[in-house]
């Protein structure tokens, strides 16, 4: 079943799939540069559909850069370049014939610091993602979409009576869940999360982690985290990044989270997950 969404700038209507389901994401030999500085070296990783993949490793090893490559944000940096490919269910998102907005619609992003639009109401914040991807839902469907998105983000019961108040009036944890709701409103198949709990208190962190668990069957999640306990709690798969002595970041080891934490194959992985460095 599809829902026809109309562009707010008068472009052709776009038929957007309704709840198509999570997609597999494959990074193939990704190398990345900022100017002459190489920050990733031939990184390959399969991120299975409907699972949570955690990217772990010390600061400066390329995790966030890798995450941004997965939905074409890296290319927005003037000095940035990359090699390799990213496949969404086998289709290259960097194919010149594919629109940037198409990649952003299917692969959403939640940032480290909550970034709701402060002048917008809670309800309008949810719908803002539609405009950012060049689409707009029919007026008759907006209330249902707002409720659905806020419910999936675990926020509906807390804000349903104040949807017209500014998003900036919410607590930090609520603002982060509002940003998750904004991303979910466009019904992405993959959701990227760059340290989504690093600025939150323990209670808000728990609620966001519960939200991740609840939505992971509907959307593939890739999360960057420096919190090893969080990686162990929320992820199915884990990839350990490392950049040693000024060299570009690489994946040292990846696999099921239980194995990565319980029986790592590389001594560097064991040292990192047990807190001996990083």
N, C-alpha and C positions, 0 to 999 in steps of 0.2 A: 504494500500500500504506500502511496506517495502523497505528499502534501505540497501544493504549489505555493511557493513563496515569491513575492514580488520585490524587485529591487527598488529601494527608495530613491534611486537616481534615474529611474526610468528605463533601466536595461530590460532585456528579455526576462520573462519569468523563468524560474529555475525549479525543477522538480527535485525536491530533497527527500531521500528515503526516510521512512519513519521507522525508527528502532531496527535498523538493519542488523545491528549486533556488533560485537567487538571484532577488530581486524588484527591480523598478524602484522608485525613490523619487523623488517630485516635491514640492518645496517651492514653494508658490504665494503670492507677495506676503506673505511673513512680516514682520510688524513685532512688536517685543517691547519690553517695559518692565519696569523694576524700580521700583515706585512711580511717580513722575512722570517718571523719567529714561528716555528712549527710547534703546535700545541697538541696535536693528536697524530699518531702514526699507525695507519692501516688497522683501524679498529673494526672488528666485525662482531655482530651480536644479533641473535634471533630473540625477539620479544613475542612470546606466544599469545594468541588471542584469548581474552578473558582471564588473564593472569596479571599479577602485580610483579613487575621487575624492579628491583632496587639497584641503584648505582651507588656504590660506596667507594671510599678512598680519601686520602688526605686532600686538603685544599691545594688548588693549583695543578691538579692532575688531569683536567679537561672534562670533568663530568658534566658541568653546566654547559660548556661549549658543545659537547656531544648531544645533550638534550635539545639545545636550540637548533642544531642541524636537523634534528628529526622532524621539525615542522617549518623549516626554511626561515628561521630567524637569524641564523648566522650570516646570511648573505646581506642583511641590512646594515652590517658594519662596513663602512667604506673600505677599510684595509683588509677585510676578511676574504679568504678564498678556501676552497676545499676540493678534494678529489674523492672518488668513490661513489656509492649509490645508496639510496634509501628506498626500500620497496614497501608499499602498503598493499598487502594481499597480492604481492607479485608485480605491482605496477609502480614504476619509478616516479616518485613525487617531484623529481627534478627534471623530468622530461620537458623540453621547451614548449611542447604543445599543451602542457597542463597549467592551468591558472594558479597563481599563488593563493587566491582566495579559496580554491577548491581544497588545497592542502590544509589551510587553516581551518576550514569547516570540518574536515574529517579528523584533524589532529589538533586538539585543544591544548591550552597551556595555562597553568596556575603558577604564579610566581612566589618567590620567597616572602615578599612583603605584600600584604593584602592591598589591592589597588582598586577599590570601588570608585566610581565617579562621584565625587563628594556632592556635587550640585544636583545629582539625580536622585529620585526616590528609589526605595528598595525595589519596587516593581519595575521601574524603568531600567535599573541596573541589570536586572535579569535579562531584559529584552535587548540590552545594548549589544550583546554578542551577535544578534541577528544583523544589526546595522554594520558592525565592524566587518562582517563577512559578506556584505553586499546584498543582504536579503532582509525581508521584513514579513512578519507573520500577519495574517488577516486579523482585523480588529476583533472579530467574533471569537477568535481562538486565543487571544492574548492572555486572558485571565486563567484559562486552563493550563497554558504553557507555563505561566509564572508559578502556579500552584505545583504543577508536576516537577519543575526544576528545583524549587525550594524544598519540596518533599524529598527528592532524591539526594539533595545536599544536606539533609537533616536539619533544616532551618524553618520549615513552614510553621510549625506549631508556635515558635517563638516570635514570629513576625507577621502572622496572617492578619492581625488587627491593626497593623501600622504600615501597610505597604506603600503609603504615600509619603512617609517620612524619609528624610535623606538617608542614604546608605552610610554616611559618615557618623550617624548617631549610634551605630551598632558597636559592640565591643570588638576587640581585635580578632577573637576567634570567630565571632559571627560574621565579621567582614570577610574573613577568609572563606567561610562557607558560602557567603554571597558570591564571591568570585568563582567558586566551584559551580554554583547554580548557574551563573552567567555562561560558563563554559559548557555546561550540560544542556543548556537551552537550544543550542544548535545541533544537538544530538551527534556529538563526535563519536568516532569509532575507537579513537585512542585519546587518552588524557595524559599529558606530561605535567609533572609536578616538581618544581625546583625548590627543595627544602621548604615545603609548605607549612611546617610547624615550628621552624627555628625561632620565630618571633613570638610564639604563643606560650601561654602558661600551661601547666600540666593538664588541667581540666579541659581546656580548649583543644589541646593536642589529642587527648583521648577521644573527644567527639569527632575530630577530623579523621582520626584513624578508624573509628567506627563507620564513618561515611565511606571511606575507601573500601572497607570490607563489604559494605552493602552494595556499592555500585560496580564492583570489579567483575561481576558476572555479565554486566551489560556493556562495559567499556574496558579496553586494554589500558592498563596504567603503568607508566614508567616514572619512578620517583627517585630523585636525588636526595640523599640524607647522610648527615654526618653522625647520626644517632644509631649506634649499632643495635641497641635494644629495639628501636623502632623498625629498623630493617628486618630484624628477626621476627617481629610481631606481624608486620603488614604484608611482607612479600612472599611470593611463591618461588621466584628465581632471583638470583643476585649476581652482580658483576662487580669485580674489584678492579678499580683503576689505580694506576701508579705511574708517577713520573719521577724518575730518580736522577739526581745530579744534573739538573737542567735539561734532561732529555724530554722529548714529547711524551704525552700520556699514552699508555697502552692498557689493554685488559690483561691482567696477570692470570686471572682465573674466573670462570663463571659456571653456574650450575644451580641445582636446587638449593634453596636457602638453608634447609636443614643440613645438607652435606657441607655447604660452604662454612657454616659455623661449627658443625660437629666434627667433620672429618675433612678439612681442607687439604688439597693435594700439594699446595705450594707453601713453603715455610713463611714466605712474606705475607700470605693471606692469614695464616695462623697468628702471626705476630700482630697484624692489624686488628683482626676481629677480637683479639684478646687484650687490646689496649696497650700493647708494648711500644707502639709509635703512632703518630698521626694526630 
